[in-house]
Amino acid sequence: MKKLVSLLLVLAMMLSLAAVQATAEDAAGMAAWEPFAERVKITVPVYDRSKVGYPAVDNNYWTQWIQKEFGDKYNIDVQYVAIPRGDVMTKYSMLIAAGETPTILMEYDYPKVAQWANDGAMTEIDLDAFAKVAPTFYQAMVEHNQLGYTDINGKTYFVLTERPYHDTTFAFANFVRMDWLRKVGYDHVPANYEEHKDAMNKIIAAGLTDQPLGLGIPTSAYIVNFAFRDFPVDEKEWVMHSSLGTPGFPWYPTQRMLKRYNDEYHMGWYSSEFDLEKNSGGQGTDILQTDFINGKTYQYGGYIANNMAWLTAFYENNPDAELAIASPYAGVEEGINTGAIRADNPFGMIVGFSSLATEDQLKAAWMLMEWMIQPENLFVLENGVEGETYKMGEDGLPVMLDYTGEHMLNHNNNIDMTCLVHASKKVGTIEQTIAQMSPVGLPQDFTEMLINNYYQLKELADAGKAYSDPVFAVAIESESEYSATLLSLWQEYFAKLIKCDPAEFDALYAQYSQEFLDAGYQEIMDERLEAYEAGNTTKLPALP
């Protein structure tokens, strides 16, 4: 009997141990994590926007906080790698060529990550394995209907982050000189192109400035021609031309856009030396920003944040100035400009992982993403230290403060770190989100203007006039081959067509279009169309 009891006790212990082990193996997420036995190093990219007065993006209080709160706990060395915002592909190419591919590769633009995957810089991933390590992050992808964007060429490479309110561009705003408008008889910002044109010419005539608008050579391949497209746009044309990665130059909306620039140039709106400057599109300091700060121009745009150094500098130089937010309808002109806007993608960052990464490094990277998406960690990273970087409002939501000490958050509430989770900070309703991201410490409060701007953009979106670019489930080989050459040509043609004699514009545009096609764009068009007809692209959203 004693032997039987002993045997039963041993059997019970073995069954209990097996049950514990099975539970541990089945557990997912942070509850199942253990520190790595040996130190694991991961490298994480972070945009460097070269913003004056901000901490180094790759080594600051918050990168150190992540190391302390996450890395040290799990025996992971988290190192950040600065990526110049205005020259992303060059920096990544250098890292990849040197065998130093970051553990995490991420970008907002699908053609860029598609190129990395196609070139072998990214590793294929198992989404089931990812979901085991990062179940919260994976479930967010499910809820945001993003699983359809994870594959290319039939293989899974990507996970995707959230982009709140992606059908509008509410986080970017164009600021205009309302005081100048008042001096020439306007009590509102121009609501269409006829008013805009009238206001610019009156501002010149009144001697407020001799060149009201800034213009420079574009630094990216994206051509801002959505508003110049017919509505609704032809889907096949959209597939062939609409892209962030390659300029859609030989397409009628670009012709319309450049013709308007040509007209405006000859009315004296732009500097005759604009082609010596670069237009970073609000991504960093350039001469266009400097001219606005110095009170020389009517308008400048940028991404909204609590601390906007260029707006602070503007008011320091122009203490009596009054600014307003430009209307998204200011360019609308019948038969020329429909007012359509480029909606953001229905995802934020497209995230992939280095083909050089070990299994432990992959797991550690996934752990970082899961840890960061937890509300308590995300809240600290986006708000900082209570009483210094923020205070709690009466509604129980954080109110950001004007703070520049040790605990200072980097660009736009550390968004270039938290973009590993979502593309912009989200707090409560859209009104509350805008209120907490609105600039602080300025003579004017732009909260209501920014909220009104959002609802104007939402009107366009609800009318079907906000859509993005096609996403391809296969690599477009010719795009990788020719995109650099075509960007260079686009920059050259941009300047020549704007400055040319208006009587010569159409002939020059036709000539340059053919040269552009011959330089590789025709192959890109053909390959994109082939992918579309094979069912390997997204489609335009259905009209309301």
Stockholm file with secondary structure:
# STOCKHOLM 1.0

chainA/1-544         MKKLVSLLLVLAMMLSLAAVQATAEDAAGMAAWEPFAERVKITVPVYDRSKVGYPAVDNNYWTQWIQKEFGDKYNIDVQYVAIPRGDVMTKYSMLIAAGETPTILMEYDYPKVAQWANDGAMTEIDLDAFAKVAPTFYQAMVEHNQLGYTDINGKTYFVLTERPYHDTTFAFANFVRMDWLRKVGYDHVPANYEEHKDAMNKIIAAGLTDQPLGLGIPTSAYIVNFAFRDFPVDEKEWVMHSSLGTPGFPWYPTQRMLKRYNDEYHMGWYSSEFDLEKNSGGQGTDILQTDFINGKTYQYGGYIANNMAWLTAFYENNPDAELAIASPYAGVEEGINTGAIRADNPFGMIVGFSSLATEDQLKAAWMLMEWMIQPENLFVLENGVEGETYKMGEDGLPVMLDYTGEHMLNHNNNIDMTCLVHASKKVGTIEQTIAQMSPVGLPQDFTEMLINNYYQLKELADAGKAYSDPVFAVAIESESEYSATLLSLWQEYFAKLIKCDPAEFDALYAQYSQEFLDAGYQEIMDERLEAYEAGNTTKLPALP
#=GR chainA/1-544 SS CHHHHHHHHHHHHHHHHHHHHHHHHHCCGGGGCCCCSSCEEEEEEEEECCCTTSCCTTSSHHHHHHIIIIIHHHTEEEEEEEEEGGGHHHHHHHHHHTTCCCSEEEESCHHHHHHHHHTTCBCCCCHHHHHHHCHHHHHHHHHTTCGGGSEETTEECCEECBCTTTTSCTTEEEEEEHHHHHHTTCSSCCCSHHHHHHHHHHHHHTTSCSCCSCCCEESSSCCCCGGGSCSSCCHHHHHHHCCSSSCCCSSHHHHHHHHHHHHHHHTTCSCTTGGGSEECTTSSCCHHHHHHHTTCCSEEEEECCSCCHHHHHHHHHCTTCCEEECCTTTTCBTTTBCCCEECCCSSSCEEEEBTTCCHHHHHHHHHHHHHHHSHHHHHHHHHCSBTTTEEECTTSSEEECCCCSTTCCCHHHHHHHHTTTBSSCCCSSHHHHHHHHSCCSSSSCCHHHHHHHHHHHHHHHHTTCEECCCCBSSCCHHHHHHHHHHHHHHHHHHHHHHHSCGGGHHHHHHHHHHHHIIIIIHHHHHHHHHHHHTTCBCCCCCCC
#=GC SS_cons         CHHHHHHHHHHHHHHHHHHHHHHHHHCCGGGGCCCCSSCEEEEEEEEECCCTTSCCTTSSHHHHHHIIIIIHHHTEEEEEEEEEGGGHHHHHHHHHHTTCCCSEEEESCHHHHHHHHHTTCBCCCCHHHHHHHCHHHHHHHHHTTCGGGSEETTEECCEECBCTTTTSCTTEEEEEEHHHHHHTTCSSCCCSHHHHHHHHHHHHHTTSCSCCSCCCEESSSCCCCGGGSCSSCCHHHHHHHCCSSSCCCSSHHHHHHHHHHHHHHHTTCSCTTGGGSEECTTSSCCHHHHHHHTTCCSEEEEECCSCCHHHHHHHHHCTTCCEEECCTTTTCBTTTBCCCEECCCSSSCEEEEBTTCCHHHHHHHHHHHHHHHSHHHHHHHHHCSBTTTEEECTTSSEEECCCCSTTCCCHHHHHHHHTTTBSSCCCSSHHHHHHHHSCCSSSSCCHHHHHHHHHHHHHHHHTTCEECCCCBSSCCHHHHHHHHHHHHHHHHHHHHHHHSCGGGHHHHHHHHHHHHIIIIIHHHHHHHHHHHHTTCBCCCCCCC
//
